[in-house]
Amino acid sequence: MSSFPRVVVYGASGHALACRDMLENGFAPHRVCEVIAYMKDGAEEGASVDGLPLISFEDWQARYAREIPCIVSIAAPTPRKRLVQKVVDAGGFFIPFYDRPEVAFRKVKVGEGSGIALPVFIGQNSRIGAHVLVSPMCSIGHDVTIGDYCSLAPSVTISGNVVVKEGVFLGAGSVVVNGKADKPLIIGEGCNISAGAVVTKSVPDGETMIGNPAITLDEFSRTRRYLRDVVPEEDEE
Ligand SMILES: CC(C)(COP(=O)(O)OP(=O)(O)OC[C@H]1O[C@@H](n2cnc3c(N)ncnc32)[C@H](O)[C@@H]1OP(=O)(O)O)[C@@H](O)C(=O)NCCC(=O)NCCS
């Protein structure tokens, strides 16, 4: 009998398989759980993936919902939030995997249903919300709050004193800097930070930010149209 909890991964894509690795081998200096099955809506009876059973939502509900916690592995925040609610409505539950004294970063709190891959750095006094997925090679500074349902793609770097609100997607290699102790930088709810963007100022809810320094996708598109359509005509004069 293993000493770590068993868990069912909701999802069966490549990202779900990476989630299994992140949970079984990541963050804490030991395995944090044992994945016993993947779950996918409409899965056929007897199916398997990654050497484990692939079960349908109905099968999971009948066999495991009240006994075995779940993690939702979907990368995008909005569908992940919807599936978390679906699991709860069906009688399922989630647990925190990392809030134990032996975890790697002692003054860090991590909410239920979240997965954190190695290698990672998380500074002191930072809080990772519930149902957050942190991909490998991320660096999260001190005094950072990551809201529920956020996704951090690989190689995200966040400086100290930053608040990332609920449901934000941080694209691969994006950087958030300039948070200050007396004025934390805030990334608004539901924002989409593009791959490689460098965010240097607070961002209102729902924006997509792109480039270095990051600007809104609308501004970015307007600038590109200007450079493509207007500047060449001026050059001709
Ligand atoms: C910025 C983003 C949201 C835009 O998506 P989109 O609206 O579908 O945009 P498109 O792919 O149609 O690209 C539009 C233009 O912007 C450019 N572009 C796309 N993403 C860009 C980025 N991150 N930085 C700079 N330019 C970018 C494209 O080259 C394209 O240029 P073109 O018009 O000259 O061909 C998306 O590209 C992105 O960065 N998503 C994050 C992806 C990620 O990190 N996933 C995790 C992987 S592990």
The ligand as an SDF file (V2000), in Angstrom:
LIG
                    3D

 48 50  0  0  0  0  0  0  0  0999 V2000
   -0.2780   35.8750  -28.9800 C   0  0  0  0  0  0  0  0  0  0  0  0
   -1.2290   34.7560  -29.2640 C   0  0  0  0  0  0  0  0  0  0  0  0
   -2.2790   34.6380  -28.1480 C   0  0  0  0  0  0  0  0  0  0  0  0
   -1.8800   35.1540  -30.5960 C   0  0  0  0  0  0  0  0  0  0  0  0
   -2.6420   34.1520  -31.0980 O   0  0  0  0  0  0  0  0  0  0  0  0
   -3.4900   34.3940  -32.4250 P   0  0  0  0  0  0  0  0  0  0  0  0
   -4.4470   35.5450  -32.2410 O   0  0  0  0  0  0  0  0  0  0  0  0
   -4.0470   33.0730  -32.8280 O   0  0  0  0  0  0  0  0  0  0  0  0
   -2.4120   34.9410  -33.4440 O   0  0  0  0  0  0  0  0  0  0  0  0
   -1.7830   34.2710  -34.7440 P   0  0  0  0  0  0  0  0  0  0  0  0
   -1.1240   32.9730  -34.4340 O   0  0  0  0  0  0  0  0  0  0  0  0
   -2.8360   34.3150  -35.8180 O   0  0  0  0  0  0  0  0  0  0  0  0
   -0.6320   35.3240  -35.1070 O   0  0  0  0  0  0  0  0  0  0  0  0
   -0.9340   36.6420  -35.5110 C   0  0  0  0  0  0  0  0  0  0  0  0
    0.3970   37.3170  -35.8130 C   0  0  0  0  0  0  0  0  0  0  0  0
    1.0910   37.5710  -34.5580 O   0  0  0  0  0  0  0  0  0  0  0  0
    2.3650   36.9060  -34.5320 C   0  0  0  0  0  0  0  0  0  0  0  0
    2.5220   36.3170  -33.2070 N   0  0  0  0  0  0  0  0  0  0  0  0
    1.8280   35.2710  -32.6950 C   0  0  0  0  0  0  0  0  0  0  0  0
    2.2010   35.0280  -31.4290 N   0  0  0  0  0  0  0  0  0  0  0  0
    3.1630   35.9110  -31.1340 C   0  0  0  0  0  0  0  0  0  0  0  0
    3.9280   36.1430  -29.9800 C   0  0  0  0  0  0  0  0  0  0  0  0
    3.7760   35.3920  -28.8810 N   0  0  0  0  0  0  0  0  0  0  0  0
    4.8190   37.1640  -29.9980 N   0  0  0  0  0  0  0  0  0  0  0  0
    4.9820   37.9360  -31.1200 C   0  0  0  0  0  0  0  0  0  0  0  0
    4.2680   37.7630  -32.2700 N   0  0  0  0  0  0  0  0  0  0  0  0
    3.3700   36.7560  -32.2630 C   0  0  0  0  0  0  0  0  0  0  0  0
    2.2960   35.8130  -35.6220 C   0  0  0  0  0  0  0  0  0  0  0  0
    3.5530   35.5540  -36.1600 O   0  0  0  0  0  0  0  0  0  0  0  0
    1.3500   36.4420  -36.6390 C   0  0  0  0  0  0  0  0  0  0  0  0
    2.1130   37.2910  -37.4630 O   0  0  0  0  0  0  0  0  0  0  0  0
    1.7700   37.5030  -39.0550 P   0  0  0  0  0  0  0  0  0  0  0  0
    0.4470   38.1970  -39.0650 O   0  0  0  0  0  0  0  0  0  0  0  0
    2.9060   38.3240  -39.5630 O   0  0  0  0  0  0  0  0  0  0  0  0
    1.7020   36.1370  -39.6430 O   0  0  0  0  0  0  0  0  0  0  0  0
   -0.5010   33.3890  -29.3700 C   0  0  0  0  0  0  0  0  0  0  0  0
    0.3130   33.3370  -30.5120 O   0  0  0  0  0  0  0  0  0  0  0  0
    0.3660   33.0380  -28.1510 C   0  0  0  0  0  0  0  0  0  0  0  0
    1.4610   33.5650  -27.9380 O   0  0  0  0  0  0  0  0  0  0  0  0
   -0.1640   32.0840  -27.3370 N   0  0  0  0  0  0  0  0  0  0  0  0
    0.5630   31.4900  -26.2590 C   0  0  0  0  0  0  0  0  0  0  0  0
    1.0000   30.0910  -26.6900 C   0  0  0  0  0  0  0  0  0  0  0  0
    1.7960   29.3530  -25.6320 C   0  0  0  0  0  0  0  0  0  0  0  0
    2.6670   29.8870  -24.9850 O   0  0  0  0  0  0  0  0  0  0  0  0
    1.4070   28.1010  -25.4410 N   0  0  0  0  0  0  0  0  0  0  0  0
    2.0620   27.2170  -24.5210 C   0  0  0  0  0  0  0  0  0  0  0  0
    2.9210   26.2770  -25.2950 C   0  0  0  0  0  0  0  0  0  0  0  0
    3.7430   25.1430  -24.2810 S   0  0  0  0  0  0  0  0  0  0  0  0
  1  2  1  0
  2  3  1  0
  2  4  1  0
  2 36  1  0
  4  5  1  0
  5  6  1  0
  6  7  2  0
  6  8  1  0
  6  9  1  0
  9 10  1  0
 10 11  2  0
 10 12  1  0
 10 13  1  0
 13 14  1  0
 14 15  1  0
 15 16  1  0
 15 30  1  0
 16 17  1  0
 17 18  1  0
 17 28  1  0
 18 19  1  0
 18 27  1  0
 19 20  2  0
 20 21  1  0
 21 22  1  0
 21 27  2  0
 22 23  1  0
 22 24  2  0
 24 25  1  0
 25 26  2  0
 26 27  1  0
 28 29  1  0
 28 30  1  0
 30 31  1  0
 31 32  1  0
 32 33  2  0
 32 34  1  0
 32 35  1  0
 36 37  1  0
 36 38  1  0
 38 39  2  0
 38 40  1  0
 40 41  1  0
 41 42  1  0
 42 43  1  0
 43 44  2  0
 43 45  1  0
 45 46  1  0
 46 47  1  0
 47 48  1  0
M  END
$$$$
